[in-house]
Amino acid sequence: MTQAVVEVGARLRYDGRVWTLAVLEGARATLVSDEGATAVVLLPYLFADPSFEVEGGPAPGRVPPFRLLEALPEQVRGV
């Protein structure tokens, strides 16, 4: 089975469009659509989005939604 790779030049499906990953900078991805639109998305948000997939292979494993740790009691979080 081929592993999908999220790297500059990768073709992605996200938010109802097909994008090319143009820039990876820290935790930010700059996406460019076939129509010329651009979007800057934090990688955790991109990976957690249910519409996200990488062309050419299976999508990376889903990332849990944000703020799950905040739902735990403070003593468990060590706050």
N, C-alpha and C positions, 0 to 999 in steps of 0.2 A: 504494500500500500504506500502510495506517495504521500509524504508529509508536506502540507502547504507551508510556505515560508512567507512571512510578512517582512518584506525588505523593500528598499527603494526600487521602483519599477513594477512592483507587484500590482496586479489587477484585483480590485476588491469590489464587493457588493455591500452597500451600506445606505441606509435611509432612502431606499427606492431608486438608487442610481448605481451606475458602474463608475468606479473611480480608479485612477492610477495613483499610487503612493509616490509623491514627488519628493518629500523631505521627511526625514526622521530626526528630531532634535529633542533629546531627553525623552520625556514622556509624551511629546506632542508629535502628531502626524499631520502633514499638510497633504490634502487630497485634491486632485484635479479631475473634474468630470470630463467626459467626452464632449460635452457642450461648452467647456471652458470655465465652468463654475469652480470656485475653490472653497475649501473648508479646512479649518484647523480643528482637530479633535484630539483630546487626551486619549492615549492608548487604552487605559482602563475602560473608558466610556465606549470606545470603538469595539473592544473585545466583548463587552457585556451586552451590546446591542443585539437583540434577537435577529435582526436582518443581516448581520455581519457574516460574510463568508469570503474566502479567498478563492479566486479562480485557479483551477489547476490542481485542486486537492481538497481534502476535508478542512473545514475551519478549525483553528486552534480550539482547545477546550474552552467552554464558556466560563467566564469570570463571574463570581457571585456579585449580586447587586451591592452597591455602596452602602455604608453605614450599618452593616450587619453587627459589627462589634459594639456600636453605640447602643444596641438593643440589649446587650448583656448588662447585668448588675455591675455597679462601679467596683465592688470588691473583686469581681472576677477579672475586670479589665485592669486592675491595679492602679486605679485613679485615686 
